[in-house]
C-alpha cells in the first residue's frame, strides 16, 4: 500500500516535459519486466544454465529496485541520484562479470578469473564514485584510474584468459562471449562519457558538461537487459543441442 502511494506521488511530481524523469520511469518498468521474464523462464532450463539465467534476473531486479528510488529522488529534488546509482552498479557490475565466468566454466574457467574481474570492476566503480562526489577537483585523476580498470576488464575478455577459454569452448559459448564483449567495449563505454559530462577536466573542451542521467539510464537498460538476453539465448540454444 505504501509503495503504491509512493509510486503515485512520484509520478504526480513528474512534469510531462521532464524527459530525464521519463527515462527513470521507463528504466524502472523495463528492468522489472525483464526480471519477471528471466525468473519465470527458469524452469525450462537444466541446472547447468539455470544459475546463469537466475543471475540475469537478479541483475535487472536489483536495477529495477534502485531505479524505483532514483526516480523518486529525481522527482523530489531534481538532482542526479549519484549515490543510488553507484550502489546499483557496485552490486550489478560484479554480477555481470560473474556471467562471463559462468558461461566459461564449460571450458575450465577458474575462480581466479572471476575474482580478478570483480576486483577490477570494484576499483573502476569506487574510483568513479570518488571522482564524481568526494574529490571532484581531481575528477580527471580518479576518472583515469577508473578508466584503466575498465580497459583491463576489456583486455581480459577480448585478448586475455577469458578470450582463450571462449575459443576453447567454441560454438554457442564463443558466439555469446563475443556479443558480451561488444557490450562491454561499446555499451560500457557510455559510462566514461557520462562521467566526463558530469565532472570538470581537460575533457570538457571535447565533451561539454551537461545532463548525464539520460545517458546513464539508456545505457543501463541496454546493457543490463541486453546482457541477460544474450545469456538467455545461449541457454536456449544449448538446451536444444
Phi, psi and omega per residue, in radians:
X1 nan -0.825 -3.140
X2 -1.132 -0.669 3.111
X3 -1.120 -0.668 3.117
X4 -1.132 -0.741 3.107
X5 -1.106 -0.746 3.120
X6 -1.080 -0.722 3.135
X7 -1.097 -0.813 -3.140
X8 -1.113 -0.676 3.135
X9 -1.131 -0.733 -3.129
X10 -1.158 -0.753 3.132
X11 -1.108 -0.676 -3.119
X12 -1.162 -0.428 -3.141
X13 -1.436 -0.305 -3.093
X14 -1.313 2.223 3.072
X15 -1.318 2.456 3.136
X16 -1.007 -0.405 3.126
X17 -1.718 0.139 -3.141
X18 -1.480 1.553 -3.060
X19 -1.259 -0.487 3.072
X20 -1.150 -0.840 3.097
X21 -1.061 -0.623 3.121
X22 -1.106 -0.706 3.132
X23 -1.202 -0.555 3.036
X24 -1.119 -0.774 -3.109
X25 -1.127 -0.852 -3.135
X26 -1.141 -0.683 3.114
X27 -1.046 -0.750 3.130
X28 -1.074 -0.822 -3.121
X29 -1.164 -0.706 -3.127
X30 -1.142 -0.737 3.130
X31 -1.144 -0.714 -3.140
X32 -1.161 -0.718 3.110
X33 -1.101 -0.719 3.116
X34 -1.116 -0.696 3.111
X35 -1.063 -0.800 3.129
X36 -1.052 -0.735 3.140
X37 -1.070 -0.833 -3.106
X38 -1.172 -0.762 -3.106
X39 -1.146 -0.722 -3.094
X40 -1.270 -0.306 -3.131
X41 -1.598 -0.052 -3.030
X42 -1.009 -0.699 -3.034
X43 -1.157 -0.284 -3.126
X44 -1.445 -0.109 -3.107
X45 -1.931 2.651 3.051
X46 -1.400 3.055 -3.031
X47 -1.025 -0.535 -3.085
X48 -1.032 -0.669 -3.062
X49 -1.922 -0.167 -3.077
X50 -1.078 -0.681 -3.124
X51 -1.107 -0.721 -3.136
X52 -1.094 -0.763 3.133
X53 -1.206 -0.642 3.086
X54 -1.068 -0.762 3.116
X55 -1.089 -0.670 3.088
X56 -1.033 -0.737 3.099
X57 -1.167 -0.658 3.116
X58 -1.125 -0.693 -3.141
X59 -1.033 -0.886 -3.104
X60 -1.262 -0.535 3.113
X61 -1.177 -0.803 3.102
X62 -1.036 -0.737 3.124
X63 -1.121 -0.716 -3.131
X64 -1.071 -0.760 3.122
X65 -1.069 -0.783 -3.134
X66 -1.195 -0.623 3.095
X67 -1.170 -0.528 3.053
X68 -1.032 -0.826 -3.139
X69 -1.277 -0.658 3.134
X70 -1.143 -0.652 3.097
X71 -1.114 -0.765 3.105
X72 -1.094 -0.726 -3.130
X73 -1.100 -0.790 3.134
X74 -1.105 -0.753 -3.127
X75 -1.118 -0.586 -3.089
X76 -1.438 -0.681 -2.994
X77 -2.071 -0.269 -3.122
X78 1.147 0.452 -3.132
X79 -2.098 2.687 3.112
X80 -1.147 2.190 -3.116
X81 -1.430 1.124 -3.017
X82 -1.023 -0.755 -3.102
X83 -1.052 -0.882 -3.134
X84 -1.078 -0.625 -3.114
X85 -1.134 -0.765 -3.127
X86 -1.259 -0.537 3.036
X87 -1.110 -0.725 3.070
X88 -1.020 -0.885 -3.085
X89 -1.132 -0.667 -3.087
X90 -1.171 -0.332 3.080
X91 -1.644 -0.716 -3.004
X92 -1.511 -0.608 -3.105
X93 -1.136 -0.787 3.033
X94 -1.025 -0.582 3.086
X95 -1.177 -0.582 3.068
X96 -1.183 -0.621 3.038
X97 -1.140 -0.644 3.104
X98 -1.049 -0.609 3.137
X99 -1.044 -0.693 3.094
X100 -1.047 -0.805 -3.121
X101 -1.095 -0.745 -3.082
X102 -1.115 -0.732 -3.112
X103 -1.345 -0.358 -3.128
X104 -1.626 -0.037 3.106
X105 -1.076 -0.491 3.136
X106 -1.130 -0.390 3.131
X107 -1.769 0.156 3.084
X108 1.609 0.428 3.112
X109 -1.049 2.369 -3.132
X110 -1.743 2.796 -3.121
X111 -1.116 -0.402 3.107
X112 -1.049 -0.613 3.082
X113 -1.135 -0.759 3.138
X114 -1.061 -0.870 -3.092
X115 -1.165 -0.567 3.086
X116 -1.108 -0.797 -3.114
X117 -1.215 -0.660 3.096
X118 -1.135 -0.748 3.121
X119 -1.042 -0.804 3.132
X120 -1.108 -0.686 -3.130
X121 -1.170 -0.669 3.120
X122 -1.160 -0.753 3.080
X123 -1.043 -0.771 3.131
X124 -1.012 -0.754 -3.061
X125 -1.376 -0.727 -3.129
X126 -1.111 -0.798 3.133
X127 -1.157 -0.614 3.080
X128 -1.121 -0.725 3.127
X129 -1.135 -0.738 3.120
X130 -1.045 -0.766 -3.129
X131 -1.144 -0.612 -3.095
X132 -1.438 -0.432 -3.004
X133 -2.234 -0.781 -2.972
X134 -1.516 -0.774 -3.042
X135 -2.287 1.072 -3.060
X136 -1.059 -0.571 3.094
X137 -1.036 -0.472 3.113
X138 -1.924 0.563 -3.101
X139 -1.022 -0.623 -3.120
X140 -1.098 -0.642 -3.120
X141 -1.232 -0.812 3.114
X142 -1.144 -0.619 3.082
X143 -1.131 -0.616 3.103
X144 -1.118 -0.810 3.124
X145 -1.088 -0.764 3.115
X146 -1.065 -0.723 3.139
X147 -1.132 -0.671 3.113
X148 -1.088 -0.743 3.101
X149 -1.107 -0.680 3.113
X150 -1.095 -0.815 -3.129
X151 -1.187 -0.483 3.068
X152 -1.154 -0.692 3.072
X153 -1.131 -0.797 3.134
X154 -1.051 -0.720 3.116
X155 -1.109 -0.746 -3.099
X156 -1.037 -0.752 -3.061
X157 -1.468 -0.447 -3.126
X158 -1.552 -0.689 -3.013
X159 -2.237 -0.260 -3.038
X160 -1.547 -2.644 -3.074
X161 -1.048 -0.715 -3.127
X162 -1.074 -0.690 3.116
X163 -1.106 -0.755 3.137
X164 -1.121 -0.690 3.118
X165 -1.152 -0.693 3.130
X166 -1.105 -0.717 3.110
X167 -1.143 -0.643 3.113
X168 -1.169 -0.634 3.131
X169 -1.234 -0.717 3.109
X170 1.126 -2.973 3.052
X171 0.927 -2.358 -3.081
X172 -1.118 -0.622 -3.130
X173 -1.130 -0.772 3.130
X174 -1.101 -0.747 3.141
X175 -1.101 -0.768 3.126
X176 -1.150 -0.714 3.131
X177 -1.028 -0.765 -3.131
X178 -1.086 -0.716 3.131
X179 -1.140 -0.750 3.109
X180 -1.094 -0.632 3.091
X181 -1.072 -0.707 3.117
X182 -1.168 -0.609 3.059
X183 -1.046 -0.749 -3.136
X184 -1.200 -0.772 -3.072
X185 -1.224 -0.765 -3.068
X186 -1.697 -0.878 -3.082
X187 -1.147 -0.810 3.139
X188 -1.230 -0.356 3.137
X189 -1.140 -0.321 3.116
X190 -1.151 -0.532 -3.087
X191 -1.175 -0.774 3.041
X192 -1.047 -0.603 3.097
X193 -1.124 -0.755 3.087
X194 -1.115 -0.662 3.113
X195 -1.064 -0.786 -3.122
X196 -1.190 -0.575 3.101
X197 -1.236 -0.431 -3.079
X198 -1.728 -0.012 -3.140
X199 -2.290 2.981 -3.141
X200 -1.779 2.415 3.119
X201 3.132 -3.104 -3.117
X202 -1.049 -0.416 -3.063
X203 -1.293 -0.188 -3.135
X204 -1.171 -0.301 3.059
X205 -1.277 -0.352 3.113
X206 -1.750 -0.795 3.126
X207 -2.077 1.768 -3.133
X208 -1.137 2.660 -3.140
X209 -1.159 2.559 -3.138
X210 -3.050 -2.981 -3.127
X211 -1.164 2.222 -3.116
X212 -1.801 -0.235 -3.012
X213 -1.189 -0.680 3.113
X214 -1.093 -0.739 3.123
X215 -1.060 -0.861 -3.131
X216 -1.099 -0.751 -3.077
X217 -1.125 -0.774 3.127
X218 -1.142 -0.741 -3.140
X219 -1.101 -0.738 -3.141
X220 -1.044 -0.820 -3.107
X221 -1.093 -0.786 -3.123
X222 -1.151 -0.835 -3.038
X223 -1.232 -0.819 -3.039
X224 -1.303 -0.780 3.104
X225 -1.218 -0.726 3.127
X226 -1.068 -0.743 3.076
X227 -0.959 -0.853 -3.105
X228 -1.112 -0.677 -3.141
X229 -1.173 -0.592 3.073
X230 -1.124 -0.788 3.121
X231 -1.108 -0.753 3.132
X232 -1.060 -0.792 3.127
X233 -1.089 -0.725 3.095
X234 -1.060 -0.762 -3.133
X235 -1.111 -0.738 3.133
X236 -1.092 -0.827 -3.131
X237 -1.120 -0.685 -3.128
X238 -1.187 -0.561 3.099
X239 -1.139 -0.593 -3.076
X240 -1.376 -0.432 -3.090
X241 -1.266 nan nan
